């Protein structure tokens, strides 16, 4: 019987694997199987004895299932407003729920951009309608053009932080932004990229870029920019988050900045943890990303960075594209892929089942750490995940009308219930 049928009465989940990672957790918590009682008011009562169970309780044996805190996606793109033919707000919200995400940070690259109070009025209405699942980022610069700073003090109360979601090449402007944002108590999120080095690159420069005949994107396009931005953090002491780290050298730079006591955090995307440049032999435009996929050594360094704490979080960077936008040669395809409904199952199979990360480490990077970065309360236990359930990820099974994912049409193991 579907679990939603039990909502009208208390339900006892027996032997559920509890994942509630926080700063005081240790690895033994990952092996704890407990009973969870959910009552009509959706409160969770843990580790109770039998005489506390109401008479009308439905008992469900969930051996092997995982109950974790709600996942939080640091940054994704909304098709609406401006590109409803890619994905509507309703579809985005449903995709988040289907994928186990309690909160999704929305990049300001909508039309119009989230760069003034008028644009935020739209998002206030969205939040009221959809229980604040979608949380907008405010733009750093007007129209995301990298030329003029927005009125950040005016926007601060209604956004989770400030980012343009893309590279800002004017370092003086970035310094001013850091100085203005710091007293507002909001993070600034920067994408480290040197546009002069990155121009035209669609795959990590190296063996596979040569073999596949694609324009290479050198690791220095990330690391040269990242080093400069870290120096601005050293100068301003502004809490700064670095988006889309994709190189082994980038992980090292972040780790050194943290060792130096700088207020920095960093994230990578789920696809950069699950794929590398070798996987582009199919020229699948759904793996055309920015930054491009790195080498296998980069992928393993990113995973090791999560394990060590150098990389704090895993972002989904869900980016819907219309079908006709992606049915073009790889090098001219728009960047991005949808992923909210695929990320947790694929990450679990690729990282937890292979013992590259523990379940605790994965959930820390998907839930608790993103909450800390954004200054949000600790997420509630709300994501029930079956790591062994097989399902077909076809168009009928997902919420988004967009089809830009290399996982669409495939049989996946693991599903959020």
C-alpha positions as CSV (number, residue, x, y, z in Angstrom):
1,X,0.0,0.0,0.0
2,X,1.4,3.5,-0.8
3,X,2.7,5.3,2.2
4,X,0.5,8.3,1.5
5,X,-2.5,6.2,2.4
6,X,-1.3,6.2,6.0
7,X,-1.3,10.0,6.5
8,X,-4.8,10.1,8.1
9,X,-3.6,7.9,11.1
10,X,-0.4,7.5,13.0
11,X,2.2,5.3,11.3
12,X,5.0,3.3,12.8
13,X,8.0,2.9,10.5
14,X,9.9,-0.2,11.8
15,X,13.6,-0.6,11.5
16,X,14.2,2.5,9.3
17,X,17.9,3.5,8.8
18,X,18.1,6.9,10.3
19,X,20.4,9.5,8.7
20,X,20.5,12.7,10.8
21,X,24.0,14.1,10.2
22,X,25.1,17.1,12.1
23,X,28.4,18.4,13.6
24,X,28.1,16.0,16.6
25,X,27.3,12.9,14.5
26,X,29.7,10.0,14.2
27,X,29.9,7.0,11.9
28,X,28.1,4.7,14.3
29,X,24.9,6.6,13.7
30,X,24.9,5.3,10.2
31,X,24.4,1.7,11.4
32,X,21.4,2.6,13.7
33,X,18.1,1.1,12.8
34,X,15.2,2.5,14.9
35,X,11.5,2.8,15.1
36,X,9.9,6.1,14.0
37,X,6.3,7.0,15.0
38,X,4.7,9.7,12.8
39,X,1.4,11.0,14.2
40,X,-1.4,13.0,12.6
41,X,0.5,16.3,13.1
42,X,3.6,14.9,11.3
43,X,5.7,15.0,14.5
44,X,8.4,12.4,14.7
45,X,8.9,10.4,17.9
46,X,12.0,8.3,18.1
47,X,13.1,5.3,20.2
48,X,9.8,4.9,22.1
49,X,8.5,1.8,23.8
50,X,5.5,-0.3,22.8
51,X,3.0,1.2,25.3
52,X,3.4,4.6,23.6
53,X,2.0,3.3,20.3
54,X,-1.6,4.5,19.7
55,X,-4.2,1.8,19.1
56,X,-5.0,2.8,15.5
57,X,-1.4,2.9,14.4
58,X,-0.5,1.5,11.0
59,X,2.7,-0.5,11.2
60,X,5.0,-0.6,8.2
61,X,8.2,-2.6,8.1
62,X,10.8,-0.4,6.4
63,X,13.9,-2.5,6.8
64,X,16.5,-1.3,4.4
65,X,15.0,2.1,3.9
66,X,16.7,5.4,4.8
67,X,15.0,8.3,6.6
68,X,17.1,11.4,6.2
69,X,16.9,15.2,6.7
70,X,15.4,17.0,3.7
71,X,18.0,17.7,1.0
72,X,18.9,21.3,0.1
73,X,20.0,22.3,-3.3
74,X,22.3,25.3,-3.3
75,X,21.6,26.5,-6.8
76,X,19.4,25.6,-9.7
77,X,17.7,27.5,-12.6
78,X,14.0,28.1,-12.9
79,X,12.4,28.2,-16.3
80,X,9.7,30.5,-15.1
81,X,9.5,33.4,-15.4
82,X,10.7,33.9,-18.9
83,X,11.0,30.3,-20.2
84,X,7.9,28.5,-19.1
85,X,8.2,26.2,-22.2
86,X,11.3,24.7,-20.5
87,X,9.8,24.2,-17.1
88,X,7.1,25.8,-14.9
89,X,7.3,26.7,-11.3
90,X,4.8,23.9,-10.5
91,X,6.9,21.4,-12.3
92,X,10.1,22.6,-10.6
93,X,8.5,22.3,-7.1
94,X,7.2,18.8,-7.9
95,X,10.6,17.7,-9.2
96,X,12.1,18.9,-5.9
97,X,9.6,17.0,-3.8
98,X,10.0,13.9,-6.0
99,X,13.8,14.1,-5.5
100,X,13.7,14.6,-1.7
101,X,14.6,18.3,-1.7
102,X,13.1,20.5,0.9
103,X,14.7,23.6,-0.4
104,X,16.0,24.7,-3.8
105,X,18.1,27.9,-4.2
106,X,17.0,29.7,-7.4
107,X,19.7,31.4,-9.4
108,X,18.8,35.0,-10.4
109,X,19.2,34.2,-14.2
110,X,15.4,34.4,-14.8
111,X,13.7,36.9,-17.1
112,X,13.6,39.4,-15.6
113,X,16.6,38.8,-13.5
114,X,16.2,38.8,-9.7
115,X,18.0,42.2,-9.4
116,X,15.4,44.5,-7.8
117,X,12.4,44.6,-5.5
118,X,9.9,44.3,-8.3
119,X,11.4,41.0,-9.4
120,X,11.3,39.7,-5.9
121,X,7.6,40.4,-5.6
122,X,7.0,37.5,-8.0
123,X,9.1,35.2,-5.8
124,X,7.3,36.2,-2.6
125,X,4.1,35.1,-4.2
126,X,5.7,31.8,-5.3
127,X,7.0,31.2,-1.8
128,X,3.5,31.7,-0.3
129,X,2.0,29.3,-2.7
130,X,4.6,26.6,-2.4
131,X,5.6,26.7,1.3
132,X,9.0,28.4,0.6
133,X,10.5,25.4,-1.1
134,X,12.1,27.8,-3.7
135,X,14.5,30.3,-2.2
136,X,15.8,33.0,-4.6
137,X,19.4,34.3,-4.8
138,X,19.7,38.0,-5.5
139,X,21.9,39.2,-8.3
140,X,25.2,40.9,-7.6
141,X,25.0,43.0,-10.7
142,X,22.2,44.6,-12.6
143,X,20.9,42.4,-15.3
144,X,23.8,39.9,-14.5
145,X,25.9,42.0,-16.8
146,X,28.9,42.4,-14.4
147,X,29.0,46.1,-14.7
148,X,26.9,47.8,-11.9
149,X,26.1,46.5,-8.4
150,X,22.5,46.0,-7.4
151,X,21.0,47.6,-4.3
152,X,21.9,44.7,-2.1
153,X,20.7,46.2,1.1
154,X,17.3,46.6,-0.4
155,X,17.3,42.9,-1.6
156,X,18.9,41.3,1.4
157,X,15.8,40.6,3.5
158,X,14.2,38.6,0.7
159,X,17.1,36.5,-0.7
160,X,19.3,33.7,0.6
161,X,22.5,35.3,-0.7
162,X,24.0,37.0,-3.7
163,X,25.4,35.6,-6.9
164,X,25.4,36.1,-10.6
165,X,25.8,32.4,-11.1
166,X,28.5,33.1,-13.6
167,X,32.0,34.5,-13.7
168,X,32.7,38.1,-12.8
169,X,35.9,39.3,-14.4
170,X,36.0,42.8,-12.8
171,X,37.9,42.1,-9.6
172,X,37.4,45.6,-8.3
173,X,33.7,45.2,-8.6
174,X,33.9,41.8,-6.8
175,X,35.9,43.5,-4.0
176,X,33.2,46.2,-3.6
177,X,30.5,43.5,-3.7
178,X,32.2,41.6,-0.9
179,X,32.5,44.8,1.2
180,X,28.9,45.7,0.7
181,X,27.5,42.2,1.4
182,X,29.6,41.5,4.5
183,X,27.5,43.5,7.0
184,X,24.2,42.2,5.5
185,X,24.9,38.8,7.0
186,X,24.3,37.0,3.6
187,X,26.8,34.8,1.7
188,X,28.2,35.8,-1.6
189,X,28.6,32.9,-4.1
190,X,31.1,33.2,-6.9
191,X,31.9,31.0,-9.9
192,X,35.7,31.0,-10.4
193,X,36.5,31.3,-14.1
194,X,39.0,33.2,-16.1
195,X,37.0,33.9,-19.3
196,X,40.1,34.5,-21.4
197,X,41.4,31.0,-20.7
198,X,37.9,29.4,-20.7
199,X,36.8,30.7,-24.1
200,X,35.4,28.0,-26.3
201,X,36.3,25.1,-23.9
202,X,33.7,22.3,-23.7
203,X,35.8,19.5,-22.2
204,X,38.7,19.4,-19.8
205,X,41.9,20.1,-21.7
206,X,43.9,16.9,-22.0
207,X,44.0,13.4,-23.5
208,X,40.3,13.0,-24.1
209,X,39.8,16.5,-25.6
210,X,42.5,15.6,-28.2
211,X,41.0,12.2,-28.8
212,X,37.4,13.5,-29.2
213,X,38.5,16.5,-31.2
214,X,36.8,19.0,-28.8
215,X,38.1,22.4,-27.7
216,X,39.8,22.1,-24.3
217,X,39.0,24.0,-21.1
218,X,42.3,24.2,-19.1
219,X,42.2,23.6,-15.4
220,X,43.9,27.0,-15.0
221,X,40.7,28.6,-16.2
222,X,39.3,27.7,-12.8
223,X,42.3,27.8,-10.6
224,X,43.8,31.2,-11.7
225,X,40.4,32.9,-11.0
226,X,39.9,31.0,-7.8
227,X,43.4,32.0,-6.5
228,X,42.6,35.7,-7.2
229,X,39.1,35.5,-5.5
230,X,40.6,33.8,-2.4
231,X,43.0,36.8,-2.1
232,X,40.0,39.1,-2.1
233,X,38.5,37.1,0.7
234,X,41.8,37.4,2.5
235,X,41.5,41.2,2.0
236,X,37.9,41.7,2.9
237,X,37.2,38.8,5.3
238,X,33.8,38.5,3.6
239,X,32.1,35.0,4.0
240,X,32.3,33.6,0.4
241,X,31.0,30.5,-1.2
242,X,32.7,29.1,-4.4
243,X,30.3,27.4,-6.8
244,X,31.0,24.5,-9.2
245,X,34.5,23.6,-8.2
246,X,35.7,21.0,-10.8
247,X,39.5,20.6,-10.5
248,X,41.9,18.8,-8.2
249,X,43.9,22.0,-7.9
250,X,40.8,23.9,-7.0
251,X,40.2,21.5,-4.1
252,X,43.7,22.1,-2.9
253,X,43.3,25.9,-3.0
254,X,40.0,25.7,-1.0
255,X,41.6,23.5,1.6
256,X,44.6,25.9,2.0
257,X,42.2,28.8,2.3
258,X,40.4,27.0,5.1
259,X,43.6,26.1,6.8
260,X,44.5,29.8,6.7
261,X,41.3,30.5,8.6
262,X,39.5,32.3,5.7
263,X,35.6,32.3,5.8
264,X,35.2,30.2,2.6
265,X,33.0,27.3,1.7
266,X,32.8,25.4,-1.6
267,X,30.5,23.1,-3.6
268,X,30.7,21.0,-6.7
269,X,27.8,19.5,-8.7
270,X,26.5,16.0,-8.6
271,X,27.4,15.3,-12.3
272,X,31.0,16.3,-11.7
273,X,31.1,13.6,-9.0
274,X,29.6,10.9,-11.2
275,X,31.2,11.6,-14.6
276,X,34.5,12.6,-16.2
277,X,35.8,13.8,-19.6
278,X,36.2,10.2,-20.8
279,X,32.4,9.8,-20.7
280,X,31.9,12.3,-23.5
281,X,32.7,9.8,-26.2
282,X,29.0,9.7,-27.0
283,X,29.0,13.5,-27.5
284,X,25.8,13.6,-25.5
285,X,24.7,17.3,-25.3
286,X,23.1,16.6,-21.9
287,X,26.6,16.3,-20.5
288,X,27.6,19.7,-21.9
289,X,28.2,21.5,-18.6
290,X,29.9,24.6,-17.3
291,X,32.5,24.1,-16.1
292,X,33.0,21.1,-18.4
293,X,33.5,17.6,-17.0
294,X,37.0,17.2,-15.6
295,X,39.4,14.3,-15.6
296,X,39.0,11.1,-13.6
297,X,41.7,12.4,-11.2
298,X,39.6,15.6,-10.8
299,X,36.5,13.6,-10.0
300,X,38.2,11.5,-7.4
301,X,39.8,14.6,-5.9
302,X,36.3,16.2,-5.6
303,X,35.1,13.1,-3.8
304,X,38.1,13.2,-1.5
305,X,37.4,16.9,-0.9
306,X,33.9,16.0,0.4
307,X,35.4,13.4,2.6
308,X,38.0,15.8,4.0
309,X,35.7,18.8,4.3
310,X,37.4,20.9,1.8
311,X,34.3,20.7,-0.4
312,X,31.3,21.4,1.8
313,X,28.3,20.6,-0.4
314,X,26.9,19.0,-3.5
315,X,24.7,21.2,-5.7
316,X,22.3,19.9,-8.3
317,X,22.4,22.9,-10.7
318,X,19.1,21.7,-12.2
319,X,18.9,23.5,-15.6
320,X,15.9,22.8,-17.8
321,X,16.3,23.2,-21.6
322,X,13.7,22.7,-24.3
323,X,14.1,19.6,-26.5
324,X,15.1,21.5,-29.6
325,X,17.8,23.5,-27.7
326,X,19.7,20.3,-27.0
327,X,19.2,18.6,-30.4
328,X,22.3,20.2,-31.8
329,X,26.1,19.4,-32.0
330,X,27.8,19.0,-28.6
331,X,30.0,22.1,-28.9
332,X,27.1,24.5,-29.6
333,X,24.5,23.0,-27.2
334,X,23.5,25.1,-24.2
335,X,25.1,24.1,-21.0
336,X,23.2,22.3,-18.2
337,X,21.0,19.3,-17.3
338,X,18.0,18.6,-15.1
339,X,18.8,16.5,-12.1
340,X,16.6,17.0,-9.0
341,X,14.8,13.7,-9.5
342,X,17.9,11.7,-10.4
343,X,20.6,13.1,-8.1
344,X,20.1,11.2,-4.8
345,X,19.7,7.7,-6.4
346,X,22.7,8.2,-8.8
347,X,24.9,9.6,-6.1
348,X,24.0,6.8,-3.7
349,X,24.8,4.1,-6.3
350,X,28.0,5.8,-7.5
351,X,29.4,6.9,-4.2
352,X,27.9,5.1,-1.2
353,X,27.5,1.7,-2.8
354,X,31.1,1.9,-4.1
355,X,32.3,2.9,-0.6
356,X,33.8,6.2,-1.9
357,X,31.6,8.1,0.6
358,X,29.6,6.9,3.6
359,X,25.9,7.5,3.7
360,X,26.6,10.1,6.5
361,X,29.1,12.0,4.3
362,X,26.8,12.1,1.3
363,X,23.8,13.4,3.4
364,X,26.0,15.9,5.1
365,X,26.9,17.4,1.7
366,X,23.3,17.3,0.5
367,X,21.5,18.6,3.5
368,X,23.2,19.8,6.7
369,X,26.1,21.7,5.1
370,X,24.0,23.5,2.5
371,X,21.8,24.7,5.3
372,X,24.8,26.0,7.2
373,X,26.1,27.8,4.1
374,X,22.8,29.5,3.6
375,X,22.1,30.3,7.2
376,X,19.0,28.1,7.3
377,X,17.7,26.0,10.2
378,X,18.7,22.4,10.3
379,X,16.4,20.5,8.0
380,X,13.8,18.2,9.4
381,X,13.7,14.4,9.0
382,X,11.5,14.3,5.9
383,X,13.2,12.4,3.1
384,X,12.4,8.7,2.9
385,X,14.7,6.9,0.5
386,X,14.7,3.3,-0.8
387,X,18.2,2.6,-2.0
388,X,17.1,-0.7,-3.6
389,X,14.0,0.2,-5.5
390,X,14.4,0.0,-9.3
391,X,12.4,2.4,-11.5
392,X,12.4,3.5,-15.1
393,X,13.3,7.2,-15.4
394,X,11.0,7.9,-18.3
395,X,9.1,11.1,-19.1
396,X,6.0,9.8,-17.4
397,X,7.9,9.2,-14.2
398,X,9.3,12.7,-13.8
399,X,7.7,16.1,-13.2
400,X,9.7,18.3,-15.6
401,X,8.6,18.7,-19.2
402,X,12.4,19.2,-20.0
403,X,14.2,16.1,-21.2
404,X,17.8,17.2,-21.0
405,X,19.3,14.4,-18.9
406,X,21.5,11.5,-19.9
407,X,19.6,9.5,-17.3
408,X,16.2,9.9,-18.9
409,X,15.0,6.5,-20.3
410,X,17.4,4.5,-18.1
411,X,16.6,2.1,-15.3
412,X,17.8,3.5,-12.0
413,X,18.3,1.9,-8.6
414,X,17.1,3.9,-5.6
415,X,14.1,6.2,-5.3
416,X,12.8,8.8,-2.9
417,X,9.4,7.7,-1.6
